[in-house]
Amino acid sequence: MRDEVIRWVRGGIAALVLAGLVVAPWVVDDYTAAILARTLALALVGVSVALLTGVAGMPTLGQTAPYAAGAYACAVLGSQISDVGVVQVAVAAGAGALLAALTVPLVVPARGVIVLMITLAIGELVVTVLGRWRSVTGGTDGLAGLSPVRPFWGLPVLASDQARYLYTLVVVATLVGAVLLLLRTRFGLLLRAGRDDETRLRASGHRVPLHLSGAHIVAGAIAGAAGSLLVVAQQYISPADFGFDTSALLLLGVVIGGTASVGGALVGAALVIAVRDWLFGVLPGHAPLVLGALFVATVYLLPTGVHRAPRLRGRVRPPTAPPSRQDAPATRDHAPVPELRG
């Protein structure tokens, strides 16, 4: 009963947040609407981080690499071929997925901290290439004056910050809904089972590397699509948009929101980016220190994220005698794996 009440409360909060996002462009100024659109794009990258880190069990600091690939693919496509938003999102997602597929042999066989180091190296390598490939990317100066986007063929271009924000919101909501549906399928169940007990899943005859490769490519496609939204939101991109600080902030947001929760990661990443932008104005030069303290406090106080905080508090009880061996619950290392075949 208590868990059902918590689910209803969370659903109500999510509905209120969504309603607030829908009405936001009519109650804020143009500058704030542009910032919100950019924050939504970054939050979508946070969803891809949560998919790999919390669901698949592969912690990553390199999702800015497919994010950058999607952004630059969208920018080049928009300036030379098509200004249709749905086409740009598809091409950007394809660019992110392609880059992720090329890095599968490096990322998927690794585990733990090694994955963090490899993905971080990939992200920094992509930023370096973008800074030196001046003929396509504009180098460290970036690409400015990008063409406005029209959502579909025959529709007018998105000429205002409010219109660009609403377009970004619709795309983000659509992609997040698709991710949530994907995680309810057999594929999502296998990812969680492999995260909890990979050895047992392998012994059951499942191809764990194939599942992880699929998750890596899907996450790359999501980050690539987010790159196209960044182009729409700010109409300017440069390698500075995809550096290590962005990767670290995204991982911080996912940890705060809850690594195993797509919705929590979305909210956490958005909150961290918003707080970062606000702190840069209030505490110039000290924002990274405050964010670092926030990260440490979150890890110690809310190890499973904010979205699980009420349930954690509800489990705090006076110490009792340890349960007998036959009544003891299964530990993480011996959690049962669902019966899945194929």
C-alpha positions in Angstrom: 0.0 0.0 0.0 2.8 2.4 0.9 4.7 1.7 -2.3 1.5 2.3 -4.3 1.1 5.7 -2.6 4.7 6.5 -3.4 4.1 5.7 -7.1 1.0 7.9 -7.2 2.9 10.7 -5.6 5.8 10.4 -8.0 3.3 10.2 -10.9 1.6 13.4 -9.7 5.0 15.2 -9.4 5.9 14.1 -12.9 2.6 15.3 -14.3 3.1 18.7 -12.5 6.7 19.0 -13.9 5.5 18.2 -17.4 2.7 20.7 -17.1 5.2 23.3 -15.9 7.5 22.6 -18.8 4.6 23.0 -21.3 3.5 26.4 -20.0 7.1 27.6 -19.4 7.6 29.4 -22.7 4.5 31.6 -22.0 5.7 32.7 -18.5 9.4 33.2 -19.0 11.4 35.6 -21.2 13.2 34.6 -24.4 16.6 34.1 -22.8 15.2 31.8 -20.2 13.4 29.8 -22.8 16.7 29.4 -24.7 18.4 28.2 -21.6 15.6 25.7 -20.8 15.9 24.3 -24.4 19.6 23.8 -24.0 19.1 22.2 -20.6 16.6 19.7 -22.0 19.1 18.7 -24.7 21.8 18.0 -22.1 19.3 16.2 -19.9 18.6 13.9 -22.8 22.3 13.0 -22.9 21.9 12.3 -19.2 19.3 9.7 -20.1 21.8 7.9 -22.3 24.3 8.0 -19.5 21.7 6.4 -17.2 21.0 3.7 -19.7 24.6 2.7 -19.7 25.6 3.4 -16.1 22.5 2.3 -14.2 20.7 -0.1 -16.4 23.5 -1.8 -18.3 26.1 -1.5 -15.6 28.7 0.3 -17.7 29.7 3.6 -16.1 30.6 6.2 -18.7 32.2 9.6 -19.1 32.2 9.6 -22.8 28.6 10.2 -24.0 29.7 13.7 -25.1 31.4 11.9 -28.0 28.2 10.7 -29.8 26.6 14.0 -28.6 29.2 15.9 -30.5 28.9 13.6 -33.5 25.2 14.2 -33.7 25.5 17.9 -33.3 28.0 18.4 -36.0 26.2 16.0 -38.4 23.1 18.0 -37.9 24.9 21.3 -38.4 26.5 20.2 -41.7 23.2 18.6 -42.9 21.2 21.8 -42.1 23.6 24.1 -43.9 23.9 22.0 -47.0 21.1 19.6 -47.5 17.9 19.8 -45.4 16.5 22.1 -42.7 13.7 19.6 -41.7 13.9 18.8 -38.0 12.8 15.2 -38.2 15.5 14.5 -40.8 18.1 16.2 -38.7 17.2 14.2 -35.6 17.3 11.0 -37.5 20.7 11.8 -39.1 22.1 13.0 -35.8 20.9 9.8 -34.0 22.5 7.7 -36.8 25.8 9.6 -36.4 25.8 9.0 -32.7 24.9 5.3 -33.1 27.7 4.9 -35.8 30.3 6.4 -33.5 29.1 4.2 -30.6 29.2 1.1 -32.9 32.8 1.9 -33.9 33.9 2.1 -30.2 32.1 -1.2 -29.2 35.3 -3.3 -29.3 36.9 -0.9 -26.9 34.1 -0.3 -24.4 32.1 -3.5 -24.2 34.9 -5.9 -23.1 35.9 -3.6 -20.3 34.3 -3.4 -16.8 34.2 -1.0 -13.9 36.7 1.9 -13.7 38.3 0.8 -16.9 35.1 1.6 -18.8 35.2 5.1 -17.3 38.8 5.7 -18.4 38.2 4.3 -21.9 35.0 6.4 -22.5 36.7 9.5 -21.1 39.6 9.0 -23.5 37.2 8.5 -26.4 35.4 11.7 -25.5 38.6 13.8 -25.2 39.8 12.3 -28.5 36.6 13.4 -30.3 36.9 16.9 -28.9 40.5 17.1 -30.1 39.6 16.0 -33.6 36.7 18.6 -33.7 39.1 21.3 -32.7 41.6 20.5 -35.5 39.2 19.6 -38.3 38.7 23.3 -39.2 37.4 22.6 -42.8 34.3 20.9 -41.4 33.9 21.9 -37.8 35.3 25.4 -37.8 38.0 24.3 -35.3 37.9 25.8 -31.9 35.9 28.8 -33.2 33.0 26.5 -33.8 30.1 26.9 -36.3 28.0 30.0 -35.9 24.9 31.4 -37.7 23.4 27.9 -38.3 20.2 27.8 -40.3 16.9 27.7 -38.4 14.9 24.4 -38.4 11.4 23.6 -39.5 9.8 20.6 -37.7 8.3 18.9 -40.8 8.1 19.6 -44.5 5.8 22.5 -45.3 5.9 24.0 -41.8 7.5 27.4 -41.0 10.9 27.6 -39.5 11.3 27.9 -35.7 12.0 31.6 -35.6 11.5 32.3 -31.9 13.1 30.9 -28.7 9.6 29.8 -27.5 9.1 27.8 -30.7 12.5 26.2 -30.5 11.9 25.3 -26.8 8.6 23.6 -27.5 10.2 21.7 -30.4 13.0 20.5 -28.1 10.5 19.5 -25.4 8.4 17.4 -27.8 11.5 15.6 -29.2 12.8 14.9 -25.7 9.5 13.7 -24.4 9.2 11.4 -27.4 12.6 9.9 -27.0 12.3 9.4 -23.3 9.0 7.7 -23.8 10.7 5.4 -26.3 13.5 4.5 -23.9 11.0 3.7 -21.1 9.1 1.4 -23.5 12.4 -0.3 -24.5 13.3 -0.9 -20.9 10.1 -2.8 -20.4 10.9 -5.3 -23.1 12.9 -8.5 -22.9 16.0 -6.5 -23.9 15.7 -4.2 -20.9 15.2 -7.2 -18.5 18.3 -8.8 -19.9 20.4 -5.7 -19.4 19.3 -5.5 -15.7 20.0 -9.2 -15.2 23.5 -8.9 -16.7 24.2 -5.9 -14.5 23.2 -7.8 -11.3 24.8 -11.1 -12.1 26.7 -11.3 -15.4 28.2 -14.7 -14.7 24.9 -16.4 -14.1 23.4 -14.8 -17.2 26.3 -16.1 -19.3 25.9 -19.5 -17.8 22.2 -19.4 -18.9 23.3 -19.2 -22.5 22.7 -15.5 -23.1 25.0 -13.4 -25.2 25.9 -10.6 -22.8 28.4 -8.8 -25.0 25.7 -8.6 -27.7 23.2 -7.1 -25.3 25.8 -4.6 -24.0 26.7 -3.7 -27.6 23.1 -3.0 -28.3 22.7 -0.8 -25.2 25.9 1.1 -26.2 24.6 1.8 -29.7 21.2 2.8 -28.5 22.7 5.2 -25.9 24.9 6.7 -28.7 21.8 7.3 -30.8 20.0 9.0 -28.0 23.0 11.3 -27.3 23.3 12.0 -31.0 19.7 13.1 -31.2 20.4 15.3 -28.3 23.2 16.9 -30.3 20.7 17.9 -33.0 18.6 19.6 -30.3 21.6 21.6 -29.1 22.0 23.0 -32.6 18.3 24.0 -32.6 18.5 25.5 -29.1 21.6 27.7 -29.4 22.3 27.8 -33.2 26.0 27.6 -32.5 28.3 24.8 -31.5 32.0 24.5 -30.7 34.2 21.8 -29.2 33.9 23.6 -25.8 30.3 22.3 -25.6 31.5 18.7 -25.4 34.5 18.8 -23.0 35.2 16.8 -19.8 33.3 19.3 -17.6 30.1 18.5 -19.5 30.7 14.7 -19.1 31.4 15.1 -15.4 28.2 17.2 -14.9 26.1 14.7 -16.7 27.4 11.8 -14.6 26.8 13.9 -11.5 23.2 14.6 -12.5 22.6 10.9 -13.1 24.0 10.0 -9.7 21.8 12.6 -8.0 18.7 11.5 -9.9 19.4 7.8 -9.5 21.5 5.8 -11.9 18.8 3.2 -12.4 16.0 5.7 -13.1 15.6 7.3 -16.5 13.2 9.9 -15.2 15.5 10.6 -12.2 18.5 10.9 -14.5 16.6 13.3 -16.7 15.6 15.5 -13.7 19.0 15.2 -12.1 20.9 16.2 -15.2 18.6 19.2 -15.8 19.0 20.3 -12.1 22.8 20.1 -12.2 23.0 22.1 -15.4 20.6 24.7 -14.1 22.5 25.0 -10.8 25.8 25.2 -12.7 24.5 28.1 -14.9 23.1 29.9 -11.9 26.2 29.4 -9.7 28.5 30.7 -12.5 26.6 34.1 -12.1 26.4 34.1 -8.3 29.7 32.5 -7.4 32.1 33.2 -10.3 35.1 30.9 -10.1 33.6 28.7 -7.3 30.9 26.9 -9.1 33.0 23.7 -9.7 33.8 23.5 -6.0 30.1 23.8 -5.0 29.1 21.1 -7.5 31.9 18.8 -6.3 30.7 19.2 -2.7 27.1 18.4 -3.9 28.4 15.3 -5.6 30.2 14.0 -2.4 27.1 14.8 -0.3 24.8 13.0 -2.7 27.0 9.8 -2.8 27.0 9.6 1.0 23.5 10.7 1.9 21.5 9.4 -1.1 23.5 6.5 -2.6 20.6 5.3 -4.8 19.6 8.8 -5.9 16.9 11.3 -5.0 14.1 9.3 -6.5 14.7 6.5 -4.0 15.1 8.8 -1.0 11.6 8.3 0.5 11.9 4.5 0.4 15.4 4.6 2.0 14.1 6.7 4.8 11.2 4.3 5.3 13.6 1.5 5.8 15.5 3.0 8.7 14.5 0.9 11.7 16.0 0.1 15.1 18.6 -2.7 14.9 17.3 -6.2 15.4 18.8 -9.6 15.6 20.2 -10.9 12.3 17.8 -13.2 10.4 18.5 -16.9 10.3 20.2 -18.4 7.3 17.1 -19.9 5.8 15.2 -16.5 6.2 18.0 -14.3 5.0 17.2 -12.5 1.7 19.2 -13.1 -1.3 22.2 -10.8 -1.7 23.1 -8.9 -4.8 25.7 -11.4 -5.8 23.2 -14.2 -5.6 20.1 -12.5 -6.9 18.0 -14.8 -9.0 18.1 -14.3 -12.7 14.8 -14.4 -14.6 14.2 -17.5 -16.7 14.8 -16.1 -20.2 15.5 -18.2 -23.2 16.9 -17.4 -26.6 
